[in-house]
Amino acid sequence: MTEKKNKSMIQRRLIPTYIFLIIVSFLSVFPFYWMISAATNESIDVARGKIVPGSYALQNFQNLIQNNNLWGAMGNSFLYAVVQTVLALLICSLAGFGFELYHDKGKDIVFTVLLLAMMIPQVATMIPLFRMLSTLKLLNSVWGFILPSISTPFLIMMFRQNSRNFPIDTMEAARIDGLNEFQIFYRMYMPMMKATYAAAAVITFMNAWNAYLWPRVILTNPDAQTMPMLIANLASGYTTDYGLLMMGVLFCSVPTMIVFFVLQKQFAEGITGAVK
């Protein structure tokens, strides 16, 4: 009887916690629900605050693909995001691997300068980067989009911090077996840092997919526009079709959600620095 009373008391004490979690979960999910609901309604219904799904989804979708280059923008965003993610993971992991596992006095100075670069706002470097890439004739190209972002101080710092859990004894044993440094990196470091790579991939893909300011500057050709640029165009003008706009936002949101849900477990492990 005493154990039952204790369990019932504990459950009663947890009721406020559950209520709080339910409220927070509802507030977190509601904007996504409202986005889906708005995508199925006419613009006037969205403006009036209707939150119940309607029957205008097909018409909004037809208007979106007829009046805008939806599939071209989706393809451009996928291309830019995937290429940037792959190159950023390779370069930043190599840098983090080197900064942590090879000790040198000058290394700390370089890393300090790298961290100071995080304090410089993107807007301050935008004009020099644009002039540089314009001189190299890289406007409206995938390289013009990704080159400023394939090596970021944040990702390098993330890989360096997580590399502290990499077993040094294993690396020394590999050297004795005859592996060189690049073989150690590809055969041992990369497989053991899968969680960190997954977390970095999620962060980089989302940043590349959602980027707006730099693509707006570097991609002047309408055929090279990305999904955020397309959505910005939908919101411009004298009148805004909110149903059409929310349909575009829905298409823009789905890929990032899929990537996150597929890699969410590895993402959590990578953020905490797990090494396998």
SEDOSE-954024 format. One line per 8 residues: number of its first residue (from 1); their letters; for each residue x, y, z of N, C-alpha, C, O. Coordinates in steps of 0.02 Angstrom, whole numbers. Layout:
SEDOSE-954024
NUM> A> X,Y,Z,X,Y,Z,X,Y,Z,X,Y,Z ~ ... $
***
This chain:
SEDOSE-954024
1> MTEKKNKS> 41,-60,0,0,0,0,43,63,0,27,112,-33 ~ 97,60,38,141,119,42,172,135,-25,177,194,-44 ~ 193,83,-61,223,95,-127,173,124,-176,190,168,-215 ~ 111,101,-174,59,128,-217,46,201,-202,38,241,-247 ~ 45,218,-137,34,288,-118,91,332,-143,81,388,-167 ~ 152,306,-135,210,345,-158,207,356,-234,221,411,-258 ~ 189,304,-272,183,311,-345,129,361,-363,139,402,-408 ~ 72,358,-328,18,404,-344,37,476,-327,19,523,-363 $
9> MIQRRLIP> 75,485,-272,98,552,-253,147,580,-305,144,638,-323 ~ 191,536,-328,240,557,-379,204,576,-444,221,626,-476 ~ 154,536,-463,117,550,-524,79,616,-517,74,654,-566 ~ 52,630,-459,17,694,-449,65,753,-453,47,805,-480 ~ 124,744,-426,173,798,-429,196,812,-502,215,867,-519 ~ 193,760,-543,214,768,-613,160,798,-658,174,816,-715 ~ 99,803,-632,45,831,-673,60,901,-697,51,915,-757 ~ 82,948,-654,99,1015,-679,155,1014,-732,154,1054,-779 $
17> TYIFLIIV> 202,969,-724,256,963,-773,229,941,-841,248,969,-893 ~ 184,892,-841,154,868,-903,112,923,-935,114,932,-996 ~ 74,959,-895,34,1013,-921,78,1066,-954,63,1091,-1009 ~ 132,1083,-921,179,1133,-949,209,1108,-1015,214,1147,-1063 ~ 229,1045,-1017,258,1017,-1078,208,1015,-1135,225,1027,-1193 ~ 145,999,-1119,93,998,-1170,83,1068,-1199,76,1076,-1260 ~ 81,1118,-1156,72,1187,-1179,130,1209,-1223,120,1239,-1276 ~ 192,1195,-1201,251,1214,-1240,252,1177,-1306,269,1207,-1358 $
25> SFLSVFPF> 234,1114,-1306,232,1075,-1368,181,1103,-1417,193,1107,-1477 ~ 124,1123,-1390,72,1152,-1433,96,1218,-1463,86,1229,-1523 ~ 127,1260,-1423,152,1324,-1449,207,1313,-1501,215,1354,-1546 ~ 245,1259,-1494,299,1246,-1542,271,1219,-1608,297,1235,-1661 ~ 219,1178,-1604,192,1145,-1664,142,1190,-1700,132,1183,-1760 ~ 110,1235,-1664,56,1275,-1693,78,1315,-1755,42,1316,-1804 ~ 136,1349,-1755,156,1386,-1816,161,1341,-1877,142,1361,-1932 ~ 186,1279,-1868,190,1233,-1924,120,1213,-1947,107,1209,-2007 $
33> YWMISAAT> 75,1200,-1900,6,1184,-1917,-26,1242,-1954,-62,1232,-2004 ~ -15,1303,-1930,-45,1362,-1962,-18,1370,-2033,-55,1391,-2078 ~ 46,1355,-2044,75,1359,-2111,39,1311,-2158,22,1330,-2214 ~ 29,1248,-2136,-5,1199,-2177,-77,1220,-2190,-102,1214,-2246 ~ -110,1243,-2138,-180,1264,-2145,-185,1323,-2194,-230,1325,-2235 ~ -140,1372,-2188,-142,1430,-2232,-129,1411,-2304,-156,1443,-2349 ~ -88,1361,-2315,-73,1338,-2383,-134,1307,-2417,-134,1300,-2478 ~ -184,1289,-2378,-244,1257,-2407,-303,1305,-2411,-358,1284,-2428 $
41> NESIDVAR> -292,1369,-2395,-346,1417,-2395,-332,1474,-2445,-276,1482,-2468 ~ -384,1512,-2461,-376,1570,-2503,-343,1626,-2464,-343,1626,-2402 ~ -316,1674,-2500,-280,1729,-2468,-325,1768,-2420,-303,1788,-2365 ~ -387,1780,-2439,-432,1819,-2397,-448,1782,-2332,-456,1813,-2279 ~ -453,1715,-2336,-466,1676,-2275,-406,1677,-2228,-414,1680,-2167 ~ -346,1675,-2257,-285,1679,-2215,-281,1747,-2182,-264,1752,-2123 ~ -297,1801,-2219,-295,1868,-2191,-347,1877,-2135,-336,1916,-2088 ~ -401,1840,-2139,-452,1844,-2087,-435,1803,-2026,-469,1807,-1975 $
49> GKIVPGSY> -382,1763,-2030,-360,1725,-1972,-389,1655,-1968,-390,1625,-1914 ~ -412,1628,-2024,-440,1561,-2024,-384,1510,-2011,-333,1511,-2045 ~ -395,1465,-1963,-344,1415,-1946,-366,1345,-1963,-329,1297,-1951 ~ -427,1337,-1989,-451,1270,-2009,-430,1257,-2081,-439,1300,-2123 ~ -402,1197,-2096,-383,1182,-2165,-441,1189,-2213,-498,1171,-2197 ~ -426,1215,-2274,-478,1225,-2324,-469,1178,-2382,-436,1126,-2377 ~ -499,1196,-2438,-498,1154,-2498,-465,1190,-2557,-479,1173,-2615 ~ -421,1238,-2543,-390,1278,-2596,-317,1259,-2608,-281,1295,-2641 $
57> ALQNFQNL> -297,1201,-2581,-226,1182,-2585,-205,1169,-2657,-151,1192,-2678 ~ -246,1134,-2695,-228,1118,-2764,-222,1180,-2807,-177,1186,-2848 ~ -267,1228,-2796,-264,1291,-2834,-202,1331,-2816,-169,1359,-2860 ~ -186,1333,-2752,-124,1367,-2732,-63,1335,-2762,-16,1369,-2784 ~ -62,1268,-2764,-5,1233,-2793,0,1246,-2868,54,1257,-2894 ~ -57,1245,-2903,-56,1259,-2975,-32,1330,-2989,6,1341,-3036 ~ -55,1378,-2949,-32,1447,-2958,43,1454,-2945,77,1493,-2977 ~ 67,1415,-2897,138,1418,-2880,182,1393,-2936,232,1424,-2952 $
65> IQNNNLWG> 163,1336,-2966,206,1308,-3018,195,1341,-3086,239,1339,-3129 ~ 136,1373,-3096,123,1406,-3160,157,1474,-3164,181,1493,-3218 ~ 158,1510,-3110,182,1579,-3111,254,1586,-3085,283,1641,-3087 ~ 283,1531,-3062,350,1534,-3034,390,1472,-3054,362,1419,-3068 ~ 455,1480,-3056,499,1424,-3073,515,1384,-3010,571,1384,-2985 ~ 463,1349,-2984,470,1314,-2921,522,1258,-2925,567,1255,-2882 ~ 517,1215,-2976,562,1158,-2979,634,1180,-2994,682,1148,-2970 ~ 642,1234,-3032,709,1260,-3043,740,1287,-2979,799,1275,-2965 $
73> AMGNSFLY> 700,1323,-2939,725,1349,-2875,741,1292,-2826,790,1295,-2790 ~ 697,1240,-2826,711,1182,-2782,775,1148,-2803,816,1129,-2761 ~ 784,1139,-2869,845,1106,-2893,907,1146,-2877,958,1118,-2858 ~ 904,1213,-2885,961,1255,-2868,978,1251,-2794,1036,1245,-2775 ~ 927,1253,-2752,938,1250,-2680,969,1183,-2660,1015,1182,-2619 ~ 945,1128,-2689,974,1063,-2675,1047,1060,-2697,1090,1036,-2660 ~ 1060,1084,-2756,1128,1082,-2782,1175,1123,-2738,1228,1098,-2717 ~ 1156,1185,-2723,1199,1227,-2682,1209,1198,-2612,1265,1197,-2586 $
81> AVVQTVLA> 1154,1175,-2582,1158,1151,-2513,1199,1087,-2508,1239,1079,-2462 ~ 1189,1040,-2555,1225,976,-2552,1299,986,-2564,1341,959,-2528 ~ 1317,1025,-2616,1388,1037,-2631,1422,1073,-2573,1477,1056,-2554 ~ 1388,1124,-2546,1418,1161,-2490,1426,1116,-2429,1477,1120,-2394 ~ 1377,1074,-2416,1381,1030,-2357,1439,981,-2363,1477,972,-2316 ~ 1446,949,-2421,1499,899,-2431,1568,932,-2424,1611,906,-2389 ~ 1578,988,-2458,1644,1020,-2456,1658,1049,-2387,1715,1045,-2363 ~ 1608,1078,-2354,1618,1106,-2288,1637,1052,-2237,1680,1063,-2195 $
89> LLICSLAG> 1604,994,-2241,1619,939,-2195,1691,915,-2205,1727,903,-2156 ~ 1712,909,-2267,1780,885,-2281,1832,935,-2257,1879,916,-2222 ~ 1824,998,-2275,1875,1048,-2259,1876,1063,-2184,1930,1065,-2154 ~ 1818,1073,-2154,1816,1091,-2083,1837,1033,-2038,1868,1044,-1986 ~ 1821,971,-2058,1843,914,-2018,1919,905,-2022,1951,888,-1973 ~ 1947,916,-2081,2020,913,-2088,2053,966,-2044,2104,953,-2011 ~ 2024,1027,-2044,2052,1081,-2004,2046,1065,-1929,2094,1074,-1891 ~ 1987,1042,-1908,1978,1025,-1837,2023,968,-1815,2050,969,-1760 $
97> FGFELYHD> 2031,918,-1859,2076,862,-1846,2148,887,-1836,2182,866,-1790 ~ 2170,931,-1880,2238,956,-1875,2249,1002,-1815,2300,997,-1781 ~ 2201,1045,-1801,2208,1092,-1746,2213,1056,-1678,2250,1078,-1634 ~ 2177,1001,-1670,2175,968,-1605,2229,915,-1597,2257,909,-1542 ~ 2243,877,-1648,2286,818,-1640,2360,831,-1658,2402,788,-1647 ~ 2375,888,-1686,2444,905,-1702,2462,969,-1665,2434,1022,-1679 ~ 2507,963,-1618,2522,1018,-1573,2580,1061,-1600,2632,1035,-1619 ~ 2568,1125,-1601,2618,1173,-1625,2601,1241,-1595,2542,1257,-1585 $
105> KGKDIVFT> 2652,1282,-1581,2640,1347,-1551,2601,1394,-1598,2556,1430,-1577 ~ 2619,1392,-1662,2585,1435,-1710,2514,1416,-1722,2474,1457,-1744 ~ 2497,1353,-1707,2429,1329,-1718,2378,1367,-1676,2325,1386,-1701 ~ 2395,1380,-1613,2349,1416,-1569,2339,1488,-1592,2284,1515,-1585 ~ 2391,1518,-1619,2384,1587,-1644,2337,1589,-1704,2294,1632,-1708 ~ 2346,1541,-1749,2302,1537,-1808,2230,1525,-1787,2184,1554,-1815 ~ 2220,1481,-1738,2153,1465,-1715,2121,1526,-1681,2061,1537,-1688 ~ 2160,1565,-1645,2135,1626,-1614,2111,1676,-1667,2058,1706,-1660 $
113> VLLLAMMI> 2152,1684,-1719,2132,1728,-1774,2068,1703,-1806,2025,1742,-1826 ~ 2063,1637,-1812,2003,1607,-1842,1941,1622,-1800,1888,1637,-1828 ~ 1948,1618,-1735,1892,1633,-1691,1873,1707,-1693,1815,1725,-1688 ~ 1924,1750,-1701,1910,1821,-1707,1869,1836,-1770,1830,1884,-1772 ~ 1878,1795,-1821,1841,1805,-1883,1766,1795,-1872,1725,1820,-1911 ~ 1747,1757,-1820,1676,1747,-1805,1643,1812,-1783,1582,1818,-1788 ~ 1681,1860,-1759,1653,1922,-1735,1640,1973,-1790,1608,2024,-1779 ~ 1665,1958,-1850,1655,2004,-1907,1588,1989,-1939,1576,1933,-1961 $
121> PQVATMIP> 1543,2037,-1942,1477,2024,-1972,1482,2010,-2046,1527,2034,-2080 ~ 1436,1970,-2071,1437,1951,-2142,1431,2011,-2188,1460,2012,-2242 ~ 1392,2061,-2166,1381,2119,-2208,1446,2156,-2222,1455,2185,-2275 ~ 1492,2155,-2173,1555,2192,-2181,1600,2161,-2234,1641,2196,-2264 ~ 1592,2096,-2247,1634,2062,-2297,1599,2052,-2363,1628,2025,-2410 ~ 1536,2073,-2368,1497,2058,-2428,1522,2094,-2490,1527,2064,-2543 ~ 1539,2158,-2484,1562,2196,-2541,1630,2171,-2566,1637,2159,-2626 ~ 1680,2161,-2522,1743,2133,-2547,1735,2064,-2579,1766,2049,-2630 $
129> LFRMLSTL> 1693,2022,-2549,1681,1955,-2578,1648,1960,-2647,1666,1923,-2693 ~ 1600,2005,-2653,1566,2013,-2717,1615,2037,-2771,1614,2011,-2827 ~ 1657,2085,-2755,1705,2110,-2804,1756,2057,-2822,1777,2051,-2880 ~ 1777,2018,-2773,1825,1964,-2785,1795,1912,-2832,1827,1892,-2881 ~ 1735,1888,-2816,1704,1837,-2856,1682,1863,-2925,1680,1826,-2974 ~ 1665,1927,-2928,1649,1956,-2992,1710,1959,-3037,1704,1947,-3097 ~ 1768,1974,-3008,1830,1974,-3047,1847,1904,-3072,1873,1896,-3127 ~ 1831,1854,-3031,1844,1785,-3050,1789,1756,-3095,1792,1698,-3115 $
137> KLLNSVWG> 1738,1798,-3111,1682,1778,-3154,1645,1717,-3126,1630,1669,-3161 ~ 1630,1722,-3061,1594,1667,-3028,1523,1687,-3007,1491,1653,-2967 ~ 1498,1743,-3035,1429,1762,-3021,1382,1711,-3052,1397,1682,-3104 ~ 1324,1702,-3020,1272,1655,-3044,1298,1584,-3053,1278,1549,-3099 ~ 1343,1564,-3009,1370,1496,-3013,1369,1465,-2943,1365,1499,-2892 ~ 1372,1398,-2942,1372,1363,-2878,1434,1381,-2838,1431,1383,-2776 ~ 1490,1393,-2871,1552,1409,-2835,1548,1478,-2803,1574,1489,-2748 ~ 1516,1525,-2837,1507,1590,-2807,1463,1588,-2745,1472,1627,-2699 $
145> FILPSIST> 1416,1541,-2744,1372,1533,-2686,1409,1501,-2627,1401,1524,-2571 ~ 1448,1449,-2640,1474,1408,-2585,1544,1429,-2561,1560,1415,-2503 ~ 1584,1461,-2602,1654,1474,-2582,1660,1513,-2517,1703,1496,-2476 ~ 1619,1565,-2504,1627,1600,-2441,1606,1560,-2379,1619,1581,-2323 ~ 1574,1502,-2389,1545,1465,-2332,1570,1394,-2324,1547,1358,-2280 ~ 1618,1373,-2366,1640,1303,-2360,1688,1293,-2302,1703,1236,-2284 ~ 1713,1347,-2274,1755,1342,-2215,1733,1394,-2164,1747,1454,-2173 ~ 1699,1372,-2112,1673,1418,-2062,1706,1406,-1995,1718,1349,-1976 $
153> PFLIMMFR> 1722,1459,-1958,1753,1451,-1892,1712,1408,-1844,1740,1372,-1803 ~ 1645,1413,-1849,1603,1374,-1803,1612,1299,-1814,1621,1262,-1765 ~ 1610,1276,-1876,1618,1205,-1890,1687,1181,-1872,1695,1126,-1845 ~ 1738,1221,-1886,1806,1202,-1868,1812,1194,-1793,1842,1146,-1769 ~ 1784,1242,-1756,1786,1238,-1683,1748,1177,-1658,1768,1144,-1610 ~ 1692,1162,-1690,1651,1104,-1671,1690,1039,-1681,1690,996,-1636 ~ 1722,1031,-1738,1762,971,-1751,1822,968,-1704,1842,914,-1682 ~ 1852,1026,-1690,1910,1025,-1645,1889,1004,-1575,1924,964,-1543 $
161> QNSRNFPI> 1834,1030,-1550,1811,1012,-1483,1795,938,-1478,1814,905,-1430 ~ 1760,911,-1528,1743,841,-1527,1802,795,-1540,1801,737,-1521 ~ 1854,822,-1572,1914,782,-1584,1952,767,-1520,1996,724,-1520 ~ 1937,803,-1467,1971,790,-1404,1953,722,-1375,1989,695,-1333 ~ 1897,693,-1398,1878,627,-1377,1907,572,-1421,1899,512,-1407 ~ 1942,592,-1474,1973,543,-1518,2032,510,-1483,2076,547,-1458 ~ 2036,444,-1479,2090,410,-1441,2158,418,-1475,2169,395,-1531 ~ 2203,451,-1441,2270,463,-1468,2309,397,-1474,2348,388,-1521 $
169> DTMEAARI> 2297,351,-1427,2332,286,-1429,2316,249,-1494,2360,215,-1522 ~ 2255,254,-1516,2235,220,-1579,2273,250,-1638,2294,214,-1683 ~ 2281,315,-1638,2318,348,-1692,2391,328,-1691,2421,317,-1744 ~ 2420,324,-1632,2491,303,-1627,2499,231,-1651,2549,215,-1684 ~ 2452,188,-1633,2456,118,-1656,2449,114,-1732,2482,72,-1763 ~ 2408,157,-1761,2400,157,-1834,2465,179,-1868,2483,153,-1921 ~ 2499,227,-1838,2563,249,-1867,2614,193,-1864,2653,184,-1911 ~ 2613,155,-1810,2660,99,-1805,2645,47,-1858,2690,14,-1884 $
177> DGLNEFQI> 2580,39,-1874,2560,-10,-1925,2574,15,-1996,2565,-23,-2044 ~ 2597,76,-2003,2617,101,-2068,2568,148,-2102,2579,165,-2161 ~ 2515,170,-2069,2468,216,-2100,2495,287,-2097,2525,308,-2047 ~ 2486,324,-2152,2506,394,-2150,2448,436,-2122,2396,409,-2104 ~ 2459,502,-2118,2410,545,-2085,2343,547,-2121,2291,547,-2089 ~ 2343,549,-2187,2281,550,-2225,2243,484,-2219,2182,483,-2217 ~ 2280,428,-2216,2247,364,-2206,2215,359,-2137,2161,331,-2129 ~ 2249,387,-2088,2221,388,-2020,2156,429,-2020,2107,411,-1987 $
185> FYRMYMPM> 2158,485,-2057,2099,528,-2059,2039,493,-2092,1984,493,-2065 ~ 2050,463,-2150,1995,433,-2188,1972,366,-2160,1913,351,-2160 ~ 2020,325,-2135,2002,258,-2113,1983,254,-2040,1947,208,-2020 ~ 2005,301,-1999,1993,296,-1927,1953,356,-1901,1903,348,-1867 ~ 1977,416,-1918,1945,476,-1889,1874,485,-1914,1827,494,-1875 ~ 1865,481,-1980,1798,493,-2007,1746,442,-1983,1691,462,-1964 ~ 1761,376,-1983,1711,329,-1957,1695,339,-1883,1638,328,-1862 ~ 1745,358,-1843,1733,367,-1772,1697,432,-1755,1670,439,-1701 $
193> MKATYAAA> 1696,479,-1802,1665,544,-1790,1599,551,-1830,1580,606,-1849 ~ 1565,495,-1841,1504,496,-1881,1452,543,-1851,1419,580,-1887 ~ 1445,542,-1785,1394,584,-1753,1409,658,-1763,1364,698,-1776 ~ 1473,676,-1758,1492,746,-1769,1480,766,-1841,1457,822,-1855 ~ 1495,722,-1888,1482,736,-1958,1407,745,-1971,1387,789,-2009 ~ 1366,705,-1938,1294,711,-1947,1268,777,-1921,1228,811,-1953 ~ 1292,796,-1861,1271,861,-1833,1294,919,-1876,1256,966,-1889 ~ 1356,916,-1900,1382,969,-1943,1344,970,-2010,1333,1024,-2037 $
201> AVITFMNA> 1325,912,-2035,1288,908,-2098,1220,942,-2092,1199,978,-2136 ~ 1185,929,-2036,1120,960,-2025,1127,1036,-2022,1088,1072,-2053 ~ 1176,1060,-1983,1185,1132,-1975,1203,1165,-2042,1175,1216,-2060 ~ 1250,1134,-2078,1272,1164,-2141,1218,1162,-2194,1207,1211,-2229 ~ 1183,1106,-2199,1129,1101,-2249,1075,1152,-2236,1051,1185,-2282 ~ 1054,1160,-2173,1002,1208,-2157,1025,1279,-2171,987,1319,-2198 ~ 1087,1295,-2153,1112,1363,-2166,1115,1377,-2241,1098,1432,-2264 ~ 1138,1328,-2280,1143,1337,-2352,1073,1341,-2384,1062,1382,-2428 $
209> WNAYLWPR> 1027,1299,-2361,960,1298,-2390,923,1363,-2375,887,1389,-2417 ~ 931,1389,-2313,894,1448,-2292,930,1514,-2307,904,1567,-2291 ~ 989,1511,-2336,1027,1572,-2350,988,1617,-2397,959,1593,-2447 ~ 987,1681,-2382,951,1728,-2425,993,1789,-2445,995,1807,-2504 ~ 1028,1819,-2397,1062,1882,-2412,1118,1874,-2463,1120,1910,-2512 ~ 1164,1826,-2450,1219,1816,-2497,1195,1792,-2566,1218,1818,-2616 ~ 1149,1743,-2571,1124,1724,-2637,1091,1782,-2673,1094,1787,-2734 ~ 1058,1827,-2635,1026,1885,-2666,1078,1930,-2699,1064,1962,-2750 $
217> VILTNPDA> 1137,1931,-2671,1191,1974,-2698,1227,1940,-2756,1240,1972,-2806 ~ 1242,1876,-2749,1286,1842,-2797,1248,1811,-2855,1276,1801,-2909 ~ 1183,1796,-2845,1144,1763,-2898,1097,1814,-2929,1040,1823,-2906 ~ 1119,1847,-2981,1080,1899,-3013,1036,1872,-3070,990,1906,-3093 ~ 1049,1811,-3092,1010,1781,-3146,948,1747,-3116,954,1707,-3070 ~ 888,1762,-3141,827,1731,-3114,829,1654,-3118,798,1621,-3076 ~ 863,1627,-3167,867,1554,-3173,909,1522,-3118,907,1461,-3108 ~ 948,1562,-3082,992,1536,-3030,963,1548,-2960,997,1534,-2910 $
225> QTMPMLIA> 902,1573,-2954,874,1589,-2889,860,1527,-2848,849,1472,-2874 ~ 861,1536,-2782,849,1482,-2735,778,1489,-2706,742,1536,-2721 ~ 759,1441,-2664,692,1442,-2635,679,1503,-2591,626,1534,-2598 ~ 725,1523,-2546,712,1584,-2508,703,1646,-2552,663,1689,-2536 ~ 740,1649,-2607,732,1705,-2653,664,1703,-2687,632,1755,-2697 ~ 641,1643,-2705,575,1636,-2736,520,1657,-2688,472,1691,-2708 ~ 526,1638,-2625,476,1656,-2575,476,1731,-2563,422,1761,-2555 ~ 535,1762,-2563,538,1835,-2556,503,1870,-2614,471,1921,-2604 $
233> NLASGYTT> 510,1841,-2674,475,1870,-2732,399,1862,-2725,362,1906,-2747 ~ 377,1807,-2695,305,1798,-2685,276,1850,-2636,218,1869,-2642 ~ 317,1872,-2589,294,1919,-2539,300,1991,-2561,275,2036,-2528 ~ 333,2004,-2618,341,2072,-2643,282,2092,-2686,241,2050,-2705 ~ 278,2155,-2702,223,2179,-2743,172,2217,-2701,178,2224,-2640 ~ 121,2242,-2735,70,2282,-2701,23,2239,-2659,1,2259,-2606 ~ 7,2180,-2683,-36,2134,-2646,-1,2067,-2640,37,2046,-2684 ~ -14,2033,-2584,18,1969,-2571,-36,1915,-2566,-84,1921,-2528 $
241> DYGLLMMG> -27,1863,-2604,-72,1805,-2600,-44,1760,-2544,4,1723,-2555 ~ -75,1764,-2485,-49,1729,-2427,-55,1653,-2433,-12,1617,-2408 ~ -106,1629,-2466,-111,1557,-2477,-56,1532,-2521,-25,1480,-2507 ~ -42,1568,-2576,13,1551,-2620,80,1556,-2585,123,1513,-2593 ~ 88,1608,-2544,150,1618,-2506,162,1561,-2458,218,1535,-2453 ~ 111,1540,-2422,118,1486,-2374,131,1419,-2408,165,1376,-2380 ~ 105,1410,-2468,120,1349,-2506,194,1348,-2524,226,1295,-2521 ~ 222,1405,-2544,294,1409,-2558,335,1397,-2496,387,1363,-2499 $
249> VLFCSVPT> 314,1425,-2439,350,1415,-2377,348,1342,-2356,397,1315,-2330 ~ 292,1308,-2369,286,1237,-2353,336,1196,-2393,370,1153,-2366 ~ 340,1210,-2458,388,1174,-2501,460,1189,-2480,504,1146,-2485 ~ 472,1249,-2456,540,1267,-2434,558,1234,-2368,617,1222,-2355 ~ 509,1220,-2326,522,1194,-2259,531,1118,-2258,568,1092,-2217 ~ 497,1083,-2303,496,1010,-2301,566,979,-2306,582,935,-2265 ~ 610,999,-2353,676,966,-2358,717,971,-2295,749,922,-2275 ~ 718,1029,-2263,758,1037,-2202,729,995,-2145,767,967,-2104 $
257> MIVFFVLQ> 663,989,-2142,633,947,-2090,650,874,-2102,664,837,-2054 ~ 650,852,-2164,667,782,-2179,739,768,-2158,753,716,-2128 ~ 785,813,-2176,855,804,-2158,863,800,-2082,900,758,-2057 ~ 829,844,-2046,836,844,-1973,807,781,-1942,838,752,-1898 ~ 748,761,-1964,717,701,-1934,756,638,-1949,759,593,-1908 ~ 786,634,-2008,826,575,-2025,889,572,-1982,911,518,-1963 ~ 918,630,-1967,983,632,-1932,977,658,-1861,1027,677,-1831 ~ 916,659,-1832,908,690,-1767,946,653,-1712,974,685,-1667 $
265> KQFAEGIT> 948,587,-1714,984,550,-1662,1059,564,-1666,1090,578,-1616 ~ 1087,560,-1727,1158,575,-1736,1173,648,-1721,1227,665,-1697 ~ 1124,692,-1735,1133,763,-1721,1141,775,-1646,1185,812,-1624 ~ 1099,742,-1606,1103,750,-1533,1169,723,-1507,1200,753,-1463 ~ 1191,665,-1534,1255,636,-1513,1313,680,-1534,1361,688,-1496 ~ 1310,709,-1593,1365,750,-1618,1371,815,-1578,1427,839,-1566 ~ 1315,844,-1558,1317,906,-1519,1349,894,-1451,1383,937,-1424 ~ 1337,834,-1422,1366,818,-1357,1437,790,-1362,1468,776,-1311 $
273> GAVK> 1463,783,-1423,1532,761,-1433,1542,686,-1429,1596,664,-1409 ~ 1492,647,-1450,1499,574,-1447,1547,549,-1501,1547,574,-1557 ~ 1589,501,-1483,1636,469,-1528,1625,395,-1526,1621,365,-1472 ~ 1619,363,-1585,1607,291,-1587,1665,257,-1624,1666,196,-1631 $
***
